[in-house]
Amino acid sequence: MQSSVDLLISDHAEFVSRHAKQYLKRGGILLAGDSHGDATIANSDSDFSFIGVLTRNAGQHQFSNNENESYFKRYKNDMKTTPI
C-alpha cells in the first residue's frame, strides 16, 4: 500500500504531509492548503519540493510558480518549528 497514490489533497486537514506521505509515489503531488499549517510543514520537509501556489480570484483558478518565496514570507519571523 505504501507509495501507491499520485496525488494527496490536504484541504482543511492537519498534517496530511506528515501522516500520509508514505502513500505518495515518488514524483507525486501534495496539494496542501495552509489553513492548518500543512503547506508550511510540507515546505520544511526535505521529502517535498515546493512547486507553486494555486489561487482563486473571482471564481478563476490560477497556478503560479513565481511566488514560492513570498508565499511563506509571512511566517519567517513568527514560525517556530516543533516536532509533532
PDB file with one MODEL, atoms N, CA, C and O in Angstrom:
MODEL        1
ATOM      1  N   MET A   1       0.816  -1.206   0.000  1.00  0.00           N
ATOM      2  CA  MET A   1       0.000   0.000   0.000  1.00  0.00           C
ATOM      3  C   MET A   1       0.854   1.263   0.000  1.00  0.00           C
ATOM      4  O   MET A   1       0.392   2.305  -0.465  1.00  0.00           O
ATOM      5  N   GLN A   2       2.074   1.205   0.502  1.00  0.00           N
ATOM      6  CA  GLN A   2       2.917   2.385   0.502  1.00  0.00           C
ATOM      7  C   GLN A   2       3.272   2.797  -0.925  1.00  0.00           C
ATOM      8  O   GLN A   2       3.371   1.960  -1.822  1.00  0.00           O
ATOM      9  N   SER A   3       3.462   4.094  -1.115  1.00  0.00           N
ATOM     10  CA  SER A   3       3.798   4.671  -2.422  1.00  0.00           C
ATOM     11  C   SER A   3       2.809   4.256  -3.498  1.00  0.00           C
ATOM     12  O   SER A   3       3.208   3.806  -4.572  1.00  0.00           O
ATOM     13  N   SER A   4       1.526   4.403  -3.216  1.00  0.00           N
ATOM     14  CA  SER A   4       0.524   3.908  -4.151  1.00  0.00           C
ATOM     15  C   SER A   4      -0.318   4.989  -4.819  1.00  0.00           C
ATOM     16  O   SER A   4      -1.090   4.676  -5.726  1.00  0.00           O
ATOM     17  N   VAL A   5      -0.196   6.258  -4.403  1.00  0.00           N
ATOM     18  CA  VAL A   5      -1.041   7.298  -4.994  1.00  0.00           C
ATOM     19  C   VAL A   5      -0.190   8.393  -5.642  1.00  0.00           C
ATOM     20  O   VAL A   5       0.943   8.644  -5.233  1.00  0.00           O
ATOM     21  N   ASP A   6      -0.758   9.033  -6.655  1.00  0.00           N
ATOM     22  CA  ASP A   6      -0.080  10.117  -7.369  1.00  0.00           C
ATOM     23  C   ASP A   6      -0.387  11.488  -6.780  1.00  0.00           C
ATOM     24  O   ASP A   6       0.350  12.446  -7.016  1.00  0.00           O
ATOM     25  N   LEU A   7      -1.474  11.587  -6.014  1.00  0.00           N
ATOM     26  CA  LEU A   7      -1.929  12.878  -5.505  1.00  0.00           C
ATOM     27  C   LEU A   7      -2.495  12.720  -4.101  1.00  0.00           C
ATOM     28  O   LEU A   7      -3.333  11.855  -3.848  1.00  0.00           O
ATOM     29  N   LEU A   8      -2.024  13.572  -3.190  1.00  0.00           N
ATOM     30  CA  LEU A   8      -2.617  13.701  -1.856  1.00  0.00           C
ATOM     31  C   LEU A   8      -3.193  15.104  -1.767  1.00  0.00           C
ATOM     32  O   LEU A   8      -2.557  16.068  -2.194  1.00  0.00           O
ATOM     33  N   ILE A   9      -4.397  15.224  -1.214  1.00  0.00           N
ATOM     34  CA  ILE A   9      -5.026  16.538  -1.055  1.00  0.00           C
ATOM     35  C   ILE A   9      -5.257  16.779   0.425  1.00  0.00           C
ATOM     36  O   ILE A   9      -5.887  15.976   1.114  1.00  0.00           O
ATOM     37  N   SER A  10      -4.736  17.896   0.899  1.00  0.00           N
ATOM     38  CA  SER A  10      -4.921  18.300   2.286  1.00  0.00           C
ATOM     39  C   SER A  10      -5.716  19.595   2.286  1.00  0.00           C
ATOM     40  O   SER A  10      -5.151  20.675   2.114  1.00  0.00           O
ATOM     41  N   ASP A  11      -7.011  19.492   2.477  1.00  0.00           N
ATOM     42  CA  ASP A  11      -7.896  20.657   2.471  1.00  0.00           C
ATOM     43  C   ASP A  11      -8.543  20.781   3.839  1.00  0.00           C
ATOM     44  O   ASP A  11      -9.429  19.997   4.180  1.00  0.00           O
ATOM     45  N   HIS A  12      -8.117  21.739   4.610  1.00  0.00           N
ATOM     46  CA  HIS A  12      -8.602  21.944   5.975  1.00  0.00           C
ATOM     47  C   HIS A  12      -8.374  20.702   6.837  1.00  0.00           C
ATOM     48  O   HIS A  12      -9.207  20.337   7.667  1.00  0.00           O
ATOM     49  N   ALA A  13      -7.243  20.077   6.622  1.00  0.00           N
ATOM     50  CA  ALA A  13      -6.854  18.903   7.406  1.00  0.00           C
ATOM     51  C   ALA A  13      -5.487  19.184   8.013  1.00  0.00           C
ATOM     52  O   ALA A  13      -4.699  19.958   7.470  1.00  0.00           O
ATOM     53  N   GLU A  14      -5.225  18.559   9.117  1.00  0.00           N
ATOM     54  CA  GLU A  14      -3.956  18.802   9.785  1.00  0.00           C
ATOM     55  C   GLU A  14      -2.925  17.743   9.428  1.00  0.00           C
ATOM     56  O   GLU A  14      -3.171  16.547   9.587  1.00  0.00           O
ATOM     57  N   PHE A  15      -1.790  18.181   8.951  1.00  0.00           N
ATOM     58  CA  PHE A  15      -0.574  17.387   8.831  1.00  0.00           C
ATOM     59  C   PHE A  15      -0.688  16.138   7.960  1.00  0.00           C
ATOM     60  O   PHE A  15      -0.076  15.114   8.265  1.00  0.00           O
ATOM     61  N   VAL A  16      -1.460  16.213   6.889  1.00  0.00           N
ATOM     62  CA  VAL A  16      -1.508  15.139   5.902  1.00  0.00           C
ATOM     63  C   VAL A  16      -0.108  14.887   5.365  1.00  0.00           C
ATOM     64  O   VAL A  16       0.271  13.746   5.101  1.00  0.00           O
ATOM     65  N   SER A  17       0.654  15.958   5.207  1.00  0.00           N
ATOM     66  CA  SER A  17       2.011  15.831   4.666  1.00  0.00           C
ATOM     67  C   SER A  17       2.884  14.926   5.530  1.00  0.00           C
ATOM     68  O   SER A  17       3.762  14.243   5.003  1.00  0.00           O
ATOM     69  N   ARG A  18       2.672  14.905   6.805  1.00  0.00           N
ATOM     70  CA  ARG A  18       3.465  14.041   7.694  1.00  0.00           C
ATOM     71  C   ARG A  18       2.889  12.639   7.805  1.00  0.00           C
ATOM     72  O   ARG A  18       3.624  11.654   7.743  1.00  0.00           O
ATOM     73  N   HIS A  19       1.592  12.551   7.965  1.00  0.00           N
ATOM     74  CA  HIS A  19       0.981  11.264   8.290  1.00  0.00           C
ATOM     75  C   HIS A  19       0.647  10.396   7.085  1.00  0.00           C
ATOM     76  O   HIS A  19       0.427   9.195   7.242  1.00  0.00           O
ATOM     77  N   ALA A  20       0.603  10.966   5.897  1.00  0.00           N
ATOM     78  CA  ALA A  20       0.219  10.176   4.719  1.00  0.00           C
ATOM     79  C   ALA A  20       1.257  10.191   3.612  1.00  0.00           C
ATOM     80  O   ALA A  20       1.034   9.600   2.555  1.00  0.00           O
ATOM     81  N   LYS A  21       2.389  10.854   3.830  1.00  0.00           N
ATOM     82  CA  LYS A  21       3.364  10.969   2.742  1.00  0.00           C
ATOM     83  C   LYS A  21       3.921   9.621   2.309  1.00  0.00           C
ATOM     84  O   LYS A  21       4.382   9.496   1.174  1.00  0.00           O
ATOM     85  N   GLN A  22       3.896   8.616   3.162  1.00  0.00           N
ATOM     86  CA  GLN A  22       4.400   7.287   2.778  1.00  0.00           C
ATOM     87  C   GLN A  22       3.562   6.662   1.669  1.00  0.00           C
ATOM     88  O   GLN A  22       4.015   5.733   1.001  1.00  0.00           O
ATOM     89  N   TYR A  23       2.336   7.166   1.463  1.00  0.00           N
ATOM     90  CA  TYR A  23       1.462   6.629   0.421  1.00  0.00           C
ATOM     91  C   TYR A  23       1.644   7.339  -0.924  1.00  0.00           C
ATOM     92  O   TYR A  23       1.123   6.888  -1.944  1.00  0.00           O
ATOM     93  N   LEU A  24       2.380   8.442  -0.920  1.00  0.00           N
ATOM     94  CA  LEU A  24       2.572   9.231  -2.137  1.00  0.00           C
ATOM     95  C   LEU A  24       3.747   8.676  -2.943  1.00  0.00           C
ATOM     96  O   LEU A  24       4.850   8.499  -2.426  1.00  0.00           O
ATOM     97  N   LYS A  25       3.483   8.409  -4.217  1.00  0.00           N
ATOM     98  CA  LYS A  25       4.545   7.918  -5.104  1.00  0.00           C
ATOM     99  C   LYS A  25       5.628   8.981  -5.257  1.00  0.00           C
ATOM    100  O   LYS A  25       5.356  10.177  -5.150  1.00  0.00           O
ATOM    101  N   ARG A  26       6.842   8.542  -5.504  1.00  0.00           N
ATOM    102  CA  ARG A  26       7.933   9.475  -5.789  1.00  0.00           C
ATOM    103  C   ARG A  26       7.551  10.278  -7.038  1.00  0.00           C
ATOM    104  O   ARG A  26       7.175   9.702  -8.059  1.00  0.00           O
ATOM    105  N   GLY A  27       7.647  11.582  -6.953  1.00  0.00           N
ATOM    106  CA  GLY A  27       7.242  12.452  -8.051  1.00  0.00           C
ATOM    107  C   GLY A  27       5.767  12.822  -7.998  1.00  0.00           C
ATOM    108  O   GLY A  27       5.290  13.587  -8.836  1.00  0.00           O
ATOM    109  N   GLY A  28       5.032  12.283  -7.009  1.00  0.00           N
ATOM    110  CA  GLY A  28       3.618  12.612  -6.846  1.00  0.00           C
ATOM    111  C   GLY A  28       3.448  14.028  -6.311  1.00  0.00           C
ATOM    112  O   GLY A  28       4.425  14.704  -5.989  1.00  0.00           O
ATOM    113  N   ILE A  29       2.217  14.462  -6.222  1.00  0.00           N
ATOM    114  CA  ILE A  29       1.917  15.836  -5.815  1.00  0.00           C
ATOM    115  C   ILE A  29       1.090  15.848  -4.539  1.00  0.00           C
ATOM    116  O   ILE A  29       0.115  15.111  -4.397  1.00  0.00           O
ATOM    117  N   LEU A  30       1.510  16.708  -3.613  1.00  0.00           N
ATOM    118  CA  LEU A  30       0.723  17.025  -2.423  1.00  0.00           C
ATOM    119  C   LEU A  30       0.116  18.393  -2.671  1.00  0.00           C
ATOM    120  O   LEU A  30       0.843  19.377  -2.813  1.00  0.00           O
ATOM    121  N   LEU A  31      -1.199  18.467  -2.725  1.00  0.00           N
ATOM    122  CA  LEU A  31      -1.911  19.732  -2.855  1.00  0.00           C
ATOM    123  C   LEU A  31      -2.372  20.096  -1.453  1.00  0.00           C
ATOM    124  O   LEU A  31      -3.294  19.481  -0.918  1.00  0.00           O
ATOM    125  N   ALA A  32      -1.732  21.095  -0.861  1.00  0.00           N
ATOM    126  CA  ALA A  32      -1.986  21.400   0.548  1.00  0.00           C
ATOM    127  C   ALA A  32      -2.348  22.860   0.742  1.00  0.00           C
ATOM    128  O   ALA A  32      -1.655  23.758   0.264  1.00  0.00           O
ATOM    129  N   GLY A  33      -3.436  23.079   1.445  1.00  0.00           N
ATOM    130  CA  GLY A  33      -3.779  24.420   1.889  1.00  0.00           C
ATOM    131  C   GLY A  33      -2.991  24.704   3.161  1.00  0.00           C
ATOM    132  O   GLY A  33      -2.368  23.807   3.729  1.00  0.00           O
ATOM    133  N   ASP A  34      -3.022  25.938   3.596  1.00  0.00           N
ATOM    134  CA  ASP A  34      -2.246  26.271   4.789  1.00  0.00           C
ATOM    135  C   ASP A  34      -3.120  26.735   5.938  1.00  0.00           C
ATOM    136  O   ASP A  34      -2.621  27.333   6.892  1.00  0.00           O
ATOM    137  N   SER A  35      -4.418  26.469   5.863  1.00  0.00           N
ATOM    138  CA  SER A  35      -5.301  26.912   6.947  1.00  0.00           C
ATOM    139  C   SER A  35      -4.958  26.234   8.270  1.00  0.00           C
ATOM    140  O   SER A  35      -5.196  26.804   9.335  1.00  0.00           O
ATOM    141  N   HIS A  36      -4.411  25.046   8.216  1.00  0.00           N
ATOM    142  CA  HIS A  36      -3.971  24.337   9.419  1.00  0.00           C
ATOM    143  C   HIS A  36      -2.460  24.138   9.431  1.00  0.00           C
ATOM    144  O   HIS A  36      -1.944  23.354  10.228  1.00  0.00           O
ATOM    145  N   GLY A  37      -1.749  24.842   8.552  1.00  0.00           N
ATOM    146  CA  GLY A  37      -0.300  24.814   8.541  1.00  0.00           C
ATOM    147  C   GLY A  37       0.339  23.687   7.765  1.00  0.00           C
ATOM    148  O   GLY A  37       1.557  23.519   7.821  1.00  0.00           O
ATOM    149  N   ASP A  38      -0.447  22.909   7.043  1.00  0.00           N
ATOM    150  CA  ASP A  38       0.125  21.745   6.364  1.00  0.00           C
ATOM    151  C   ASP A  38       1.083  22.131   5.242  1.00  0.00           C
ATOM    152  O   ASP A  38       2.099  21.463   5.051  1.00  0.00           O
ATOM    153  N   ALA A  39       0.786  23.183   4.504  1.00  0.00           N
ATOM    154  CA  ALA A  39       1.706  23.607   3.439  1.00  0.00           C
ATOM    155  C   ALA A  39       3.025  24.083   4.041  1.00  0.00           C
ATOM    156  O   ALA A  39       4.092  23.820   3.485  1.00  0.00           O
ATOM    157  N   THR A  40       2.958  24.778   5.167  1.00  0.00           N
ATOM    158  CA  THR A  40       4.169  25.237   5.845  1.00  0.00           C
ATOM    159  C   THR A  40       4.999  24.060   6.332  1.00  0.00           C
ATOM    160  O   THR A  40       6.222  24.061   6.189  1.00  0.00           O
ATOM    161  N   ILE A  41       4.350  23.065   6.903  1.00  0.00           N
ATOM    162  CA  ILE A  41       5.066  21.877   7.378  1.00  0.00           C
ATOM    163  C   ILE A  41       5.692  21.127   6.212  1.00  0.00           C
ATOM    164  O   ILE A  41       6.850  20.717   6.291  1.00  0.00           O
ATOM    165  N   ALA A  42       4.947  20.944   5.141  1.00  0.00           N
ATOM    166  CA  ALA A  42       5.488  20.251   3.968  1.00  0.00           C
ATOM    167  C   ALA A  42       6.664  21.024   3.379  1.00  0.00           C
ATOM    168  O   ALA A  42       7.632  20.422   2.916  1.00  0.00           O
ATOM    169  N   ASN A  43       6.585  22.348   3.395  1.00  0.00           N
ATOM    170  CA  ASN A  43       7.669  23.169   2.864  1.00  0.00           C
ATOM    171  C   ASN A  43       8.961  22.990   3.666  1.00  0.00           C
ATOM    172  O   ASN A  43      10.053  23.161   3.123  1.00  0.00           O
ATOM    173  N   SER A  44       8.848  22.654   4.925  1.00  0.00           N
ATOM    174  CA  SER A  44      10.045  22.463   5.755  1.00  0.00           C
ATOM    175  C   SER A  44      10.553  21.018   5.727  1.00  0.00           C
ATOM    176  O   SER A  44      11.570  20.706   6.346  1.00  0.00           O
ATOM    177  N   ASP A  45       9.853  20.144   5.018  1.00  0.00           N
ATOM    178  CA  ASP A  45      10.219  18.727   4.922  1.00  0.00           C
ATOM    179  C   ASP A  45      11.007  18.495   3.629  1.00  0.00           C
ATOM    180  O   ASP A  45      10.501  18.763   2.539  1.00  0.00           O
ATOM    181  N   SER A  46      12.227  18.006   3.745  1.00  0.00           N
ATOM    182  CA  SER A  46      13.076  17.833   2.563  1.00  0.00           C
ATOM    183  C   SER A  46      12.570  16.755   1.602  1.00  0.00           C
ATOM    184  O   SER A  46      13.081  16.648   0.487  1.00  0.00           O
ATOM    185  N   ASP A  47      11.590  15.963   2.001  1.00  0.00           N
ATOM    186  CA  ASP A  47      11.000  14.979   1.089  1.00  0.00           C
ATOM    187  C   ASP A  47      10.099  15.630   0.045  1.00  0.00           C
ATOM    188  O   ASP A  47       9.752  15.002  -0.956  1.00  0.00           O
ATOM    189  N   PHE A  48       9.721  16.886   0.274  1.00  0.00           N
ATOM    190  CA  PHE A  48       8.837  17.604  -0.647  1.00  0.00           C
ATOM    191  C   PHE A  48       9.585  18.733  -1.327  1.00  0.00           C
ATOM    192  O   PHE A  48      10.514  19.305  -0.757  1.00  0.00           O
ATOM    193  N   SER A  49       9.177  19.053  -2.550  1.00  0.00           N
ATOM    194  CA  SER A  49       9.679  20.220  -3.269  1.00  0.00           C
ATOM    195  C   SER A  49       8.489  21.132  -3.519  1.00  0.00           C
ATOM    196  O   SER A  49       7.476  20.703  -4.072  1.00  0.00           O
ATOM    197  N   PHE A  50       8.609  22.370  -3.121  1.00  0.00           N
ATOM    198  CA  PHE A  50       7.531  23.342  -3.308  1.00  0.00           C
ATOM    199  C   PHE A  50       7.529  23.788  -4.761  1.00  0.00           C
ATOM    200  O   PHE A  50       8.517  24.337  -5.249  1.00  0.00           O
ATOM    201  N   ILE A  51       6.412  23.550  -5.458  1.00  0.00           N
ATOM    202  CA  ILE A  51       6.380  23.853  -6.891  1.00  0.00           C
ATOM    203  C   ILE A  51       5.519  25.050  -7.258  1.00  0.00           C
ATOM    204  O   ILE A  51       5.617  25.547  -8.380  1.00  0.00           O
ATOM    205  N   GLY A  52       4.679  25.530  -6.347  1.00  0.00           N
ATOM    206  CA  GLY A  52       3.891  26.699  -6.692  1.00  0.00           C
ATOM    207  C   GLY A  52       2.685  26.911  -5.815  1.00  0.00           C
ATOM    208  O   GLY A  52       2.445  26.183  -4.851  1.00  0.00           O
ATOM    209  N   VAL A  53       1.939  27.925  -6.176  1.00  0.00           N
ATOM    210  CA  VAL A  53       0.760  28.349  -5.424  1.00  0.00           C
ATOM    211  C   VAL A  53      -0.454  28.334  -6.350  1.00  0.00           C
ATOM    212  O   VAL A  53      -0.397  28.841  -7.470  1.00  0.00           O
ATOM    213  N   LEU A  54      -1.530  27.758  -5.883  1.00  0.00           N
ATOM    214  CA  LEU A  54      -2.801  27.755  -6.601  1.00  0.00           C
ATOM    215  C   LEU A  54      -3.715  28.752  -5.897  1.00  0.00           C
ATOM    216  O   LEU A  54      -4.002  28.604  -4.709  1.00  0.00           O
ATOM    217  N   THR A  55      -4.167  29.756  -6.619  1.00  0.00           N
ATOM    218  CA  THR A  55      -5.037  30.776  -6.033  1.00  0.00           C
ATOM    219  C   THR A  55      -6.364  30.837  -6.785  1.00  0.00           C
ATOM    220  O   THR A  55      -6.488  30.358  -7.912  1.00  0.00           O
ATOM    221  N   ARG A  56      -7.347  31.439  -6.128  1.00  0.00           N
ATOM    222  CA  ARG A  56      -8.644  31.653  -6.767  1.00  0.00           C
ATOM    223  C   ARG A  56      -9.027  33.109  -6.578  1.00  0.00           C
ATOM    224  O   ARG A  56      -8.975  33.640  -5.469  1.00  0.00           O
ATOM    225  N   ASN A  57      -9.407  33.738  -7.658  1.00  0.00           N
ATOM    226  CA  ASN A  57      -9.813  35.129  -7.628  1.00  0.00           C
ATOM    227  C   ASN A  57     -10.988  35.292  -8.583  1.00  0.00           C
ATOM    228  O   ASN A  57     -10.879  34.985  -9.770  1.00  0.00           O
ATOM    229  N   ALA A  58     -12.088  35.766  -8.073  1.00  0.00           N
ATOM    230  CA  ALA A  58     -13.304  35.976  -8.860  1.00  0.00           C
ATOM    231  C   ALA A  58     -13.730  34.704  -9.579  1.00  0.00           C
ATOM    232  O   ALA A  58     -14.166  34.743 -10.729  1.00  0.00           O
ATOM    233  N   GLY A  59     -13.599  33.573  -8.885  1.00  0.00           N
ATOM    234  CA  GLY A  59     -14.037  32.306  -9.445  1.00  0.00           C
ATOM    235  C   GLY A  59     -13.065  31.657 -10.405  1.00  0.00           C
ATOM    236  O   GLY A  59     -13.331  30.564 -10.906  1.00  0.00           O
ATOM    237  N   GLN A  60     -11.947  32.305 -10.671  1.00  0.00           N
ATOM    238  CA  GLN A  60     -10.938  31.773 -11.587  1.00  0.00           C
ATOM    239  C   GLN A  60      -9.750  31.237 -10.795  1.00  0.00           C
ATOM    240  O   GLN A  60      -9.277  31.884  -9.861  1.00  0.00           O
ATOM    241  N   HIS A  61      -9.274  30.059 -11.170  1.00  0.00           N
ATOM    242  CA  HIS A  61      -8.115  29.465 -10.525  1.00  0.00           C
ATOM    243  C   HIS A  61      -6.862  29.762 -11.352  1.00  0.00           C
ATOM    244  O   HIS A  61      -6.890  29.757 -12.582  1.00  0.00           O
ATOM    245  N   GLN A  62      -5.772  30.018 -10.642  1.00  0.00           N
ATOM    246  CA  GLN A  62      -4.518  30.303 -11.320  1.00  0.00           C
ATOM    247  C   GLN A  62      -3.375  29.640 -10.566  1.00  0.00           C
ATOM    248  O   GLN A  62      -3.299  29.717  -9.339  1.00  0.00           O
ATOM    249  N   PHE A  63      -2.485  28.989 -11.312  1.00  0.00           N
ATOM    250  CA  PHE A  63      -1.295  28.379 -10.745  1.00  0.00           C
ATOM    251  C   PHE A  63      -0.103  29.275 -11.041  1.00  0.00           C
ATOM    252  O   PHE A  63       0.071  29.736 -12.169  1.00  0.00           O
ATOM    253  N   SER A  64       0.710  29.519 -10.030  1.00  0.00           N
ATOM    254  CA  SER A  64       1.909  30.322 -10.224  1.00  0.00           C
ATOM    255  C   SER A  64       3.089  29.631  -9.558  1.00  0.00           C
ATOM    256  O   SER A  64       2.995  29.178  -8.417  1.00  0.00           O
ATOM    257  N   ASN A  65       4.179  29.556 -10.266  1.00  0.00           N
ATOM    258  CA  ASN A  65       5.389  29.019  -9.649  1.00  0.00           C
ATOM    259  C   ASN A  65       6.396  30.133  -9.410  1.00  0.00           C
ATOM    260  O   ASN A  65       7.570  29.864  -9.157  1.00  0.00           O
ATOM    261  N   ASN A  66       5.949  31.373  -9.487  1.00  0.00           N
ATOM    262  CA  ASN A  66       6.821  32.526  -9.261  1.00  0.00           C
ATOM    263  C   ASN A  66       6.752  33.045  -7.837  1.00  0.00           C
ATOM    264  O   ASN A  66       7.564  33.889  -7.457  1.00  0.00           O
ATOM    265  N   GLU A  67       5.807  32.568  -7.037  1.00  0.00           N
ATOM    266  CA  GLU A  67       5.567  33.120  -5.709  1.00  0.00           C
ATOM    267  C   GLU A  67       6.114  32.244  -4.590  1.00  0.00           C
ATOM    268  O   GLU A  67       5.751  32.441  -3.430  1.00  0.00           O
ATOM    269  N   ASN A  68       6.958  31.303  -4.900  1.00  0.00           N
ATOM    270  CA  ASN A  68       7.387  30.332  -3.907  1.00  0.00           C
ATOM    271  C   ASN A  68       7.951  30.970  -2.633  1.00  0.00           C
ATOM    272  O   ASN A  68       7.559  30.585  -1.532  1.00  0.00           O
ATOM    273  N   GLU A  69       8.848  31.921  -2.764  1.00  0.00           N
ATOM    274  CA  GLU A  69       9.444  32.548  -1.582  1.00  0.00           C
ATOM    275  C   GLU A  69       8.450  33.456  -0.858  1.00  0.00           C
ATOM    276  O   GLU A  69       8.390  33.443   0.371  1.00  0.00           O
ATOM    277  N   SER A  70       7.683  34.230  -1.588  1.00  0.00           N
ATOM    278  CA  SER A  70       6.787  35.196  -0.952  1.00  0.00           C
ATOM    279  C   SER A  70       5.609  34.514  -0.246  1.00  0.00           C
ATOM    280  O   SER A  70       5.046  35.078   0.692  1.00  0.00           O
ATOM    281  N   TYR A  71       5.232  33.314  -0.684  1.00  0.00           N
ATOM    282  CA  TYR A  71       4.094  32.633  -0.060  1.00  0.00           C
ATOM    283  C   TYR A  71       4.339  32.395   1.424  1.00  0.00           C
ATOM    284  O   TYR A  71       3.428  32.586   2.230  1.00  0.00           O
ATOM    285  N   PHE A  72       5.531  31.989   1.802  1.00  0.00           N
ATOM    286  CA  PHE A  72       5.830  31.681   3.200  1.00  0.00           C
ATOM    287  C   PHE A  72       6.492  32.832   3.940  1.00  0.00           C
ATOM    288  O   PHE A  72       6.823  32.693   5.118  1.00  0.00           O
ATOM    289  N   LYS A  73       6.690  33.959   3.282  1.00  0.00           N
ATOM    290  CA  LYS A  73       7.352  35.109   3.904  1.00  0.00           C
ATOM    291  C   LYS A  73       6.623  35.565   5.165  1.00  0.00           C
ATOM    292  O   LYS A  73       7.257  36.028   6.113  1.00  0.00           O
ATOM    293  N   ARG A  74       5.319  35.439   5.183  1.00  0.00           N
ATOM    294  CA  ARG A  74       4.540  35.897   6.335  1.00  0.00           C
ATOM    295  C   ARG A  74       4.878  35.114   7.594  1.00  0.00           C
ATOM    296  O   ARG A  74       4.601  35.586   8.696  1.00  0.00           O
ATOM    297  N   TYR A  75       5.467  33.935   7.463  1.00  0.00           N
ATOM    298  CA  TYR A  75       5.775  33.102   8.614  1.00  0.00           C
ATOM    299  C   TYR A  75       7.215  33.218   9.098  1.00  0.00           C
ATOM    300  O   TYR A  75       7.528  32.758  10.196  1.00  0.00           O
ATOM    301  N   LYS A  76       8.090  33.816   8.315  1.00  0.00           N
ATOM    302  CA  LYS A  76       9.521  33.768   8.617  1.00  0.00           C
ATOM    303  C   LYS A  76       9.861  34.271  10.014  1.00  0.00           C
ATOM    304  O   LYS A  76      10.688  33.656  10.687  1.00  0.00           O
ATOM    305  N   ASN A  77       9.269  35.342  10.470  1.00  0.00           N
ATOM    306  CA  ASN A  77       9.611  35.894  11.775  1.00  0.00           C
ATOM    307  C   ASN A  77       8.824  35.266  12.914  1.00  0.00           C
ATOM    308  O   ASN A  77       9.261  35.318  14.064  1.00  0.00           O
ATOM    309  N   ASP A  78       7.677  34.674  12.620  1.00  0.00           N
ATOM    310  CA  ASP A  78       6.805  34.158  13.668  1.00  0.00           C
ATOM    311  C   ASP A  78       6.880  32.651  13.845  1.00  0.00           C
ATOM    312  O   ASP A  78       6.478  32.131  14.886  1.00  0.00           O
ATOM    313  N   MET A  79       7.386  31.947  12.853  1.00  0.00           N
ATOM    314  CA  MET A  79       7.297  30.486  12.882  1.00  0.00           C
ATOM    315  C   MET A  79       8.358  29.879  13.781  1.00  0.00           C
ATOM    316  O   MET A  79       9.543  30.197  13.677  1.00  0.00           O
ATOM    317  N   LYS A  80       7.914  29.006  14.657  1.00  0.00           N
ATOM    318  CA  LYS A  80       8.804  28.187  15.462  1.00  0.00           C
ATOM    319  C   LYS A  80       8.475  26.756  15.113  1.00  0.00           C
ATOM    320  O   LYS A  80       7.309  26.365  15.174  1.00  0.00           O
ATOM    321  N   THR A  81       9.449  25.974  14.756  1.00  0.00           N
ATOM    322  CA  THR A  81       9.160  24.603  14.379  1.00  0.00           C
ATOM    323  C   THR A  81       9.311  23.695  15.580  1.00  0.00           C
ATOM    324  O   THR A  81      10.313  23.739  16.294  1.00  0.00           O
ATOM    325  N   THR A  82       8.320  22.889  15.785  1.00  0.00           N
ATOM    326  CA  THR A  82       8.306  21.926  16.878  1.00  0.00           C
ATOM    327  C   THR A  82       7.920  20.578  16.310  1.00  0.00           C
ATOM    328  O   THR A  82       6.882  20.467  15.657  1.00  0.00           O
ATOM    329  N   PRO A  83       8.717  19.555  16.534  1.00  0.00           N
ATOM    330  CA  PRO A  83       8.335  18.213  16.038  1.00  0.00           C
ATOM    331  C   PRO A  83       7.002  17.784  16.625  1.00  0.00           C
ATOM    332  O   PRO A  83       6.705  18.033  17.793  1.00  0.00           O
ATOM    333  N   ILE A  84       6.222  17.145  15.802  1.00  0.00           N
ATOM    334  CA  ILE A  84       4.905  16.664  16.248  1.00  0.00           C
ATOM    335  C   ILE A  84       4.949  15.169  16.395  1.00  0.00           C
ATOM    336  O   ILE A  84       3.947  14.555  16.761  1.00  0.00           O
TER     337      ILE A  84
ENDMDL
END
